[in-house]
Amino acid sequence: MTTVLAPVAGVAVRLDSVPDPVFSEGLVGPGMAIEPDRAPGRAFSPIAGTIVKLHPHAFVVVGDDGRGVLVHLGIDTVQLRGEGFELLVAEGDRVSAGQPVVAWDPAGIEAGGRRPICPVVALDATAGAVTGLAEGTVDAGDRLFEWSDPV
């Protein structure tokens, strides 16, 4: 079982409420999303592992057990080409759960006409493998969900 932590503070919401069908229809995998607090801050690694993919707007961490978690900072934020984001680690770095990965400004993203909502997805997981979904307000580092798929 892998405990996936909230990478940002805000309100935990179901993936089907994300305004992007890739996430809302579970095409990437099951998980949760967070409607983040709007203050500038940092997005933290939801699990311990290795940063295998790193973009200013999104990152994937793979744990030693082979489970990968995608954190996507906002919807359509790839269009910003890194503006408003600062990478705090590099691809290939080992990170601990709760380690800062990206600095960002959710209010700035929203001011630019994009949603700062953050999908957090268990990659290659089955729909029923994600349980214990958080409800309501979460702080960064709080349990967001449990992942029980065999690897």
Secondary structure, DSSP 4 states (H G I P E B T S, - for coil): -EEEEPSS-EEEEEGGGSSSHHHHTTSS--EEEEEE-SS-EEEE-SSSEEEEEEETTEEEEE-TTS-EEEEE-SSSGGGGTTTTEEE-S-TT-EE-TT-EEEEE-HHHHHHTT----EEEEEET--GGGEES---EEE-TTSEEEEE----
